[in-house]
Structures are given as structure tokens and as C-alpha cells.
């Protein structure tokens, strides 16, 4: 009898574990509006989260160039409380939250809620060169998102108190450094496109759009955007890094992880954060040497190169830096990111 009781207990425990594992594999995605005083409008926020089975299958980030990532729209959220990661996207082709589904989805699968506002004017038919360069509005978007998700009826009861991190890629990396405490120098921002040495593609777009940074009111760029609720920040190929006041990095009090994509000496100057990492008291720095700045884009579809050539897309968005596939580079970056946020937001539970 004791044998059968023990066996039944083991079977029951196994079933519970299997159910938990299956539930953990489901990632839900929802959208909600976040009121933005700075923008004078609502932000569209995309949220990935650990979910129970249910919802409608969707593919996020799918385009004529890039492979999408699967999730379940409006699936019921899993029970429990989870750390929150605020995610900031870049500009241009990667200028929306869905373009970062490849990293947001596995983070949700590992027990994080990931919330990403769409930064207005950074992509799509309403893309604006002038709005894109208003860098000070981006950290405010993250703050507005944090305010809103804490009141949202779906998520508010499932967020772990005091466990908030930020993750940003490319211009999103600039954003997370700013919300962690770095401050832009308006004079450096105004002079950013005086030459094309820092970012030829961006500066050419500004000129074509008739935007003169010297003529813009950039004084708000120098303000303090620190949000004291942030406990950890991670920036991947942050850009532009050459517009921050050098002394402001001493004011960053939270741990920061910085990852550059590429070999030292081959990393674009405007994204090379090796010096910044040395200036931040509690920062780690790593590189993925066989990657490129474009490795943060989704995996390219067959035929993407032909489309890039036909549509005269100037940036080599399907090019990586070495022999590995983009999928393999993504897997490494996902592992690095998940490990960093687990140490920062889940330790000591």
C-alpha cells in the first residue's frame, strides 16, 4: 500500500510539473494605452507575459524582410507575480516593439512581463526626423508606461513590487541610459550631424527631411530623466552614445549591463560604449564579436536581400559580422539578457 501511495504521489507531482512547464511555454501578448503628458496623447504599449493556454495565435514582427515570432493574443496571464522589464526599441526599420519580439518573447517565457511603448515618430507612415531626435521624450515614454501598467486591470496584480528593469537596443539603448541617470548635452546633440562620421544614414535622412539640429530647441534634451523606480538597466549597442555629457555617468546609481555587437575597432563609433562602461560605477561590458549592429533585427527571410536591392534600402540589415547565423547570435544575446535580468530582479526571492 505504501508503495502505491508513493507511486501515486510521484505521478501527481509529475503531472503538476508538466502542467507548469506547458503553461510556462505559452507567451501572451496584449496592447493597452498609456497616457503621456509629454506627448499629449496615448502611447500604444505592447506587453508580452507568461500566460495560460488560450488566446489567438499571432506572429509579431513579421514583414516582407523579417521572420516573426509567435505569441497568443489576449491569453490569460499566468498566476503569480513577475518582474517587469520596460523595453525601448530603436528607430527606422526596427522602430517598433514588434520588431523586438524575438527577444521579448523568450524573456516572457522565462518569467518576466515585458512592456514596450511605441515611441511616436520613430517609424511607420508618421515617421518624423525631428521627432526621432527629441531623445528626451523616449525615457518619458518608459516612465508613462510604468505608471500605466501599474494601474492596468490585467497586469497590476501580477507585477512584483520593486522589481523593474529596462532594456534598450540601438536608440533604445540611449533611452535606458538616460532613464538610469545619464544626461544628454544639448550642444553635443546639436552638433551630431555636423559631419557624417558618426551616423551617415541618420544624418542624411535629417538633411533630406529639412531638419537642422542647430535650429531645433534642444534645451529639454539636457534635463534629468532618471526614474528612481528602475533597479537595473541593460543597453545593447546604445546609440547615439556620443551626445551624453561625460560627467553625467557618475550619477548613475543602478547596475548597468552594456553589450556591443561587433569586434572592438569595428563597432560604429556612435554605438561604441566601452568608454561609457568604464565611467559608470557599477557597469559590466561585453561584446559579441561576430555580430553587427544589424544583428538586433529579426531573422531575415529568404529573398530579403533581393527586396533590399530592389527597394534601395541603404543599410545592410541582413548582414552579421561573422560565420554564425543571426538565429545563433540571437540565442546568445537572449541567454545573456535573461541571465542579467534574472540576477538583477529575481535574486534573493
N, C-alpha and C positions, 0 to 999 in steps of 0.2 A: 504493500500500500504506500509506504513512504517513497518507494521508487517512482510510482505513478504520480504521486503528488509533486515530487521534484521535477519529473519529466514535464508535467503539465505547466508547472511554473516556468520552466525554461522555454517551452513553446510559446506561452503567453507573452513572456518578456521579449522573445524574438519577434513576435508579431508587432508589439508596440514599437520596437526599434525599427522594424521595416517600415511601418507606417510613418514614423518620424522622418526616416530617410527619404521616403517618397514625397512627403509634404515639403521637405527641405529642397527638393529638386524643382518645385513649382515656384516661378517668379511672376508676381503680379505687376501690372503697370496701370497707373491711373493718372489723370490730369486734374488739376484744380487751379483756380485763380488765386493769385496773391496780390493784394492791394499794394501799390507802390506810390508813396507820396512823392518820391523823387521823379518818377516818370509821369505822374499824373494819370496813370492808367493801371489796369491789372496786368500782372505778368502771367504767362502761361507756364505752369510748373508741371514737369513730368516726374513721376515718382515710381521707382522700382522697389519692390519689397518682398520679403518672404511670404509665401501665400499657401493657402489650402487649395486643393483641386477645385476647379471651376473657372468661370470666365470665358472669354472669347479669344481664340488664338490670333495673335498679331505678329507681324515682323517689323521691328523698328530699325530705322537706319537703312532700309533697303532703297536702292536707287539704281539708275542705269549704270553707275560705276561701281557701287559698293554692295557687298553682301549684308543683309540684315540679320538681326538677332531675334529669336523667338521669345515671346512672353505671353502671359494671359491677361487680357484687358479686363479690369474690374473684378479679378478673382478676389475672394475673401481673404483678408490678411490673416496670417498665422497667429495663434495665441502667443502671448508673452510680450516682452519689451525689448527693443533693439536700439543699438547706437545709430545715430544719424550722420550721414555723410552728405554735405552740400557739394554739388558738382557744378563746375563752371566750364562751359565749352569755349572753343576758340571762335575765330571769325572766318568768313568765306565758306568754302565747301564743307568745312567741319563746324560751321557756325550754328549748330542747334543741338539740343540734348540728345536727340535720336541718333546722331552721328557717333555718340559715345556709348551706345547700347552694348557694344562689345565688352566694355569694362564695367558698366553699371550692372548688367545682368548677373555676372558671376559674383559681384560683391553682394548683391541682394541674396543670391543663393547661399552665401556664407554667413548670412545673419545680420545684414545691415539694411537699413532703409536709406535709399539714395534719392535725393531730391535735387532736380536741376531746373532752374528757371531758364526760359529763352531770353537771352539778352537782346532787347529790341534794337533793330537797325543793323544787326551783325550778319544777317544772311537773308535769303529769300527775295521776293519781289520788292520788299520795302528796305532792302539793304542800303545803308547810307554811310558814306565815308566819314562825314562829320560826326554822326552818332557813334560810329565804331571807335573813334578816337577820344570820346568822352569816357576815358578809362575809370574815372571816379564813380560813374553810375553803376558799374559792374559789381563792386563789393556791396553797394547799397541794394542791388537785386538779391544778393545772397542773404543779407540781413532781413529784407522783406519776406523772403521765402521762409526763413527760420521763424519769423514772427507768425506767419500764416499757418505753417504746418503744425505749430504748437497749439493752434486753436481748431484745426480741422477735425471734423467728427469721426473720420475714418482712422486717422493716424495719431491723434493726441494721446490716447490711452496706451499706445504701443511704442512710445519713444522713451528710451532710458534717460532719466534725468541727468543732466550734466555731461552727457557723452556725445559731443558734437565735434565733428571734424570737417575739413574742407579739402577738396581735391580739384585741381585745375590743370588743364592741358593747353599748351601754347598761350594765347592771350588769357585763357582761364588761369594759367599759372601765375601770370602777373596779378590777376584778380585775387587769388588766395594769398599771395604775399602781402597784398595791400590790406586785406581784411585781418591778417595776422599782425599787422603793425608797420609795414614798410610804407614810406610816403613818396609819392611822385614829386619830382622837382619840375614845376611848370616851365622853367627855362629850358631844361633838357628835353621836355616833351615838345616844346615849340620848335626846337632845332632838330628834331628827329629826322626830318626829311630834307634837311639842307643838302645832304648828299644821298646817293643810293647805296652807300656802303653797308648800311645797317639792314635795310629791308627793301630791296629794289621793287619787288612785286607790290607791296603795300603802298609805297610812296608813289609809284607810277599810277596806281588807282586813285590816290588822293589828288594828284595833279589832273588826271582825266576828269575827275569829279569837280574840279574847281575849288578844292579845299586848300587853303593856306593856313597851316598851323600857327604861323605868327599872327594871323588876323583873328584867330579864334580867341574867345575868352577862356583861358586855361587856368585861371587862378583857382577855381574849385578843385583842380587836379591835385593841389598841394595839401588838401585837408587830411585830417586823420580819419581813416575809415575802419579803425580797429573795432571788432566786435568781441567783447570780453567773454562771450559765451563759447567761443571757439577754443577747443582744447588741443587740437593738432592740425597741422597743415601739410599738404603734400603737393608739390608743383612738378609737373613733367614738362620739360622743355619750355619753361616760362618765357614769354616774350610779349613786349619788349622789357628786358631787364635793365637796359641802359638809360632808362628815364627816372629811375629811383634816386633819391638823394642818398649818398653813400652813408651818411651818419645815421639815417633812419633805421638801418638794420639792427642797430644796438637796442632799439626799442621793442623788438620782437621778443616776447616773453614765453611763447609756447614752443614746444618742439616742432621742428620743421624737417621734412624729408624732401630732398631735391634729386630728381633724376634727369640727366641729359641723354638724348638719343644720338649716338654717334661717337666716334673716336675723338679724344682731345686733339685739337687742332683742326678738326673737320666740322665741329659743331658751329652753326651760324653764330656770328658774334652777338647778335641781338638776343639769342637764347642761351648763350654760354653763362651758366650760373655758378661756375666753380668758385669764382671770387666772392659771390654773394654768400655761398655756404660757409666760407671762412669768416665772414663778417657777422653771422648770426650765432649767438652764444650756444644754442642747443640745436644744431643742424647736422644732418647726415647728408652725404653726397655720393651718388653712384652714377655710372654710365652704362648704357647698353651699346657696346661699341659697333656691333654690326647692324644697328638700326639707323634710321634717318628721321628728320623732323616729320616726314610724312607717314612714318610708321604708326602714328597715333590715329590715322584714318582707318576706316573699315577695310576688311579684306577686299581686294579688287576682283571684280567678276571677269570671266573670260570675255575678251572683246573690249575691255575697258580702255586698253591702250589705243585701239583704233578710234574710239569715241573721243579720247583726249586729243588725238591728232586732228580729227575731223572738226571738232569744235574749237580748236586752237586754244585749249586750256594751257596756259603758260607754265604752270607748276607741275613737276613730275610726281604727281600724287600717288602713283603706284610703285615708286622706286623706294627700295630699302637700301641699307648700307652694306650688305654682305651676302653670304651664301644661304642664310636661313630664310624660310618663308615668313610672310607677315603674321600668319597664324602662330608660328612658333615664337616670334617676338612678342606678340600679344600675350601668349601664355606666360612668358617670363615676367612681363610687366604686370599682369594680373596677380601672379604669385607675390611679387614684390609689394604691390599695393595692398593686397589682402593681409599680408603679414604685418605691414607697417600699421594699418588701422586696427588690427587685432591687438597688437602690443599697446597701442595708444589708448584704445577705447574699451577693450574687453579685459585687460589685465586687472587682477585683484577682485574679480567678481566673487 
